[in-house]
């Protein structure tokens, strides 16, 4: 990373390529989050935390179902 001086201190400056890469990674993460949310029956604006909570609830319900316990309504 290139550096320049400002206020007597050296500060790193990201290159255009690094910024472009970071933006693409952020965009890919947002797309993946939206796809995962819609696949789980949540709105595409759901956060990763909401997706994880939903998947854990479904995993617990499937374990209980395999054990013969009747699951509660998950919705």
N, C-alpha and C positions, 0 to 999 in steps of 0.2 A: 504494500500500500504506500502510495506517495505521501510525503509529509510537507507541511508548510508551517511557517512561523506566524503566530498570532498572539498578541499580548505577551510576547517574550517566551512563549511555549511552543514546542513542536506538537502539531496536531495531525493525526492521520486523516487522509482524505481518500475515500473509496473511489475507485475508478468507475467509469460508466459501465464497463462490463460487469463489475461486481454488483453494482446497483441493479442492473438488468437481471442478473441471476437471482438476486434476493427477491425482486418483484415476481419473477416467474415461479419461484418456490412458494411464495405467499399465495399466488393465484392458484397453483396446483393444490395447495392445502385447503383453500376455500372451496374449490371444486369437489375435492374428495369428501370434505365435511358435508357439503350439500347432497352428494350422491348417497352417502351413508345415512344421512338423516331421512331422506326420502325412501330409502330401502327399508328403514325401520318404521315407517309410517308416521314420521314426525315432519313438521314443516321444514323446508330447506334452510330456514334461518335458525334452526336449533343449534345450540352450542355443542362442543365436544363433550362437555360434562353431561348434558341431557341425553346424548346418544349413549354414553357409557352407562348411565343409570338405567336406561331402557333396556340395554343389552344384558346387564346384570340381572334385572328383574325377569327377563325372559329365560335366562340360563337357570336361575333358581326355580322358576316354574317348571321348566322341562325336567330338572332333577327330581322335583317333587312328584311330577307325573310319572316318571320312570319308577319311583319308589312306591307308587300306588296311592299317593295322597292327592285329593282333589284340589287343584289350584284355585285361588281367588281370581276374580276378574281383574285383569291387568290394566284396563283402560279406565 
